[in-house]
Amino acid sequence: MDFCKQFNAQTQSMEKGMPIPVVITTYADRSFTFELRTPPVSHFLKKAAKLESGSKAPGRDVAGSVTKAQVREIAEQKMKDLNCDSIESAMRM
């Protein structure tokens, strides 16, 4: 119950329905800590392309497109979770 209360308090300013990965560490005395991560890139790509879901036939049908500027924005948002040194390498990932 404590986790739910703390999680809801930290995520109340975020968009409703956004997937948020969480890393939870529990200790022997039943205490815990958790770290919120940024949403997956697929969520940002669908949002940038204004899509509800991906292509029904991946590799054959194109569901949408994003600009290089949008990819840069996504890379800047994900930079703290990625193992990269520069924005350009994050954009390639």
MILOVO-134441 format. One record per residue: residue in three letters; x, y, z of N, C-alpha, C in turn. Coordinates in steps of 0.2 Angstrom, whole numbers, padded with zeros to 4 digits, always signed. Example, Ala and Ser with C-alpha at 12.3 -4.5 7.8 and 13.67 -1.06 7.14 Angstrom:
ALA+0066-0028+0039+0062-0022+0039+0066-0016+0039 SER+0064-0011+0035+0068-0005+0036+0064+0000+0039 
//
This chain:
MET+0004-0006+0000+0000+0000+0000+0004+0006+0000 ASP+0010+0006+0004+0014+0012+0004+0017+0013-0003 PHE+0019+0008-0007+0022+0009-0014+0016+0013-0018 CYS+0010+0010-0018+0005+0013-0022+0004+0021-0020 LYS+0004+0023-0014+0003+0030-0012+0009+0034-0014 GLN+0015+0031-0013+0021+0035-0016+0022+0036-0023 PHE+0020+0030-0027+0020+0030-0034+0015+0035-0037 ASN+0009+0035-0034+0004+0039-0036+0006+0047-0035 ALA+0009+0048-0029+0011+0055-0028+0016+0057-0033 GLN+0021+0053-0035+0026+0055-0039+0024+0055-0047 THR+0019+0052-0048+0017+0052-0055+0011+0056-0057 GLN+0008+0059-0052+0002+0063-0053+0002+0069-0058 SER+0008+0071-0059+0009+0077-0064+0010+0074-0071 MET+0011+0067-0072+0012+0064-0078+0006+0063-0082 GLU+0006+0062-0089+0001+0061-0093-0003+0054-0091 LYS-0009+0054-0090-0013+0048-0089-0012+0043-0094 GLY-0011+0036-0092-0011+0031-0097-0004+0030-0100 MET+0001+0034-0098+0008+0033-0100+0011+0028-0097 PRO+0014+0023-0100+0018+0017-0097+0024+0020-0094 ILE+0025+0018-0087+0031+0021-0084+0035+0015-0081 PRO+0041+0013-0083+0045+0008-0080+0047+0010-0073 VAL+0047+0005-0069+0049+0007-0062+0054+0001-0060 VAL+0060+0003-0057+0065-0001-0054+0064-0001-0046 ILE+0061-0007-0043+0060-0007-0036+0065-0011-0033 THR+0068-0009-0027+0073-0012-0023+0070-0013-0016 THR+0069-0020-0014+0067-0021-0008+0072-0024-0003 TYR+0072-0022+0003+0077-0024+0008+0074-0029+0013 ALA+0079-0032+0017+0077-0037+0022+0072-0035+0027 ASP+0072-0028+0029+0068-0026+0034+0061-0024+0031 ARG+0059-0026+0025+0053-0025+0021+0052-0017+0019 SER+0058-0014+0019+0057-0007+0016+0059-0007+0009 PHE+0058-0002+0005+0059-0002-0002+0061+0005-0004 THR+0064+0005-0010+0065+0011-0014+0063+0010-0021 PHE+0061+0015-0025+0060+0014-0032+0062+0020-0036 GLU+0064+0018-0042+0066+0023-0047+0062+0023-0053 LEU+0059+0029-0055+0055+0029-0061+0059+0031-0067 ARG+0058+0027-0072+0062+0028-0078+0057+0032-0083 THR+0060+0034-0089+0056+0037-0094+0052+0032-0098 PRO+0046+0034-0101+0043+0029-0105+0047+0026-0110 PRO+0045+0020-0113+0048+0017-0119+0048+0022-0125 VAL+0053+0021-0129+0053+0025-0135+0047+0024-0140 SER+0045+0018-0140+0039+0016-0144+0033+0021-0142 HIS+0032+0022-0136+0027+0027-0134+0028+0034-0137 PHE+0034+0036-0136+0035+0043-0139+0035+0043-0147 LEU+0037+0038-0150+0036+0037-0157+0029+0037-0159 LYS+0025+0033-0156+0017+0033-0158+0014+0040-0156 LYS+0016+0043-0151+0014+0050-0150+0016+0055-0155 ALA+0022+0055-0157+0025+0059-0162+0021+0058-0169 ALA+0020+0052-0170+0017+0051-0177+0009+0051-0177 LYS+0007+0052-0171+0000+0053-0170-0004+0046-0171 LEU-0001+0041-0169-0004+0034-0170-0007+0031-0164 GLU-0012+0027-0165-0015+0023-0159-0011+0016-0158 SER-0009+0013-0164-0005+0007-0164+0000+0007-0169 GLY+0004+0002-0169+0009+0001-0174+0006-0002-0181 SER+0011-0003-0185+0009-0006-0192+0006-0013-0191 LYS+0001-0015-0194-0002-0022-0194+0003-0027-0198 ALA+0007-0025-0202+0011-0029-0206+0018-0026-0206 PRO+0022-0027-0200+0029-0023-0200+0033-0025-0205 GLY+0037-0021-0208+0041-0022-0214+0038-0021-0221 ARG+0032-0021-0221+0028-0021-0227+0024-0014-0227 ASP+0020-0013-0222+0016-0007-0222+0019-0002-0217 VAL+0018+0004-0220+0021+0010-0216+0015+0013-0212 ALA+0016+0013-0205+0010+0016-0201+0010+0023-0200 GLY+0016+0026-0201+0017+0034-0200+0024+0035-0201 SER+0026+0042-0200+0033+0044-0200+0034+0050-0195 VAL+0040+0051-0193+0042+0056-0189+0048+0060-0192 THR+0049+0066-0190+0054+0070-0193+0060+0069-0189 LYS+0066+0071-0191+0072+0071-0188+0072+0075-0181 ALA+0068+0081-0182+0068+0085-0176+0064+0082-0170 GLN+0059+0078-0172+0055+0074-0167+0059+0069-0164 VAL+0064+0065-0168+0068+0060-0166+0073+0063-0161 ARG+0075+0069-0162+0080+0073-0158+0077+0074-0151 GLU+0070+0077-0151+0066+0078-0145+0066+0072-0141 ILE+0064+0066-0144+0063+0060-0140+0070+0058-0137 ALA+0076+0058-0141+0082+0057-0139+0084+0061-0133 GLU+0082+0067-0133+0084+0072-0127+0080+0070-0121 GLN+0074+0067-0122+0070+0065-0116+0072+0059-0113 LYS+0075+0054-0117+0077+0048-0115+0084+0047-0113 MET+0088+0053-0114+0095+0053-0113+0097+0050-0106 LYS+0094+0052-0101+0096+0050-0094+0095+0042-0093 ASP+0091+0039-0097+0090+0032-0097+0095+0028-0102 LEU+0098+0031-0107+0102+0028-0112+0109+0028-0110 ASN+0113+0023-0113+0120+0023-0112+0123+0026-0118 CYS+0123+0033-0118+0126+0036-0124+0129+0042-0121 ASP+0134+0045-0126+0138+0051-0124+0135+0057-0127 SER+0132+0056-0133+0129+0062-0136+0122+0061-0139 ILE+0119+0067-0141+0112+0066-0143+0112+0063-0150 GLU+0117+0063-0154+0117+0060-0161+0117+0052-0160 SER+0121+0050-0155+0122+0043-0154+0115+0040-0151 ALA+0112+0044-0147+0105+0043-0144+0100+0043-0150 MET+0101+0047-0155+0096+0047-0160+0097+0041-0164 ARG+0103+0038-0165+0104+0032-0169+0101+0026-0166 MET+0101+0026-0159+0099+0021-0155+0091+0020-0156 
//
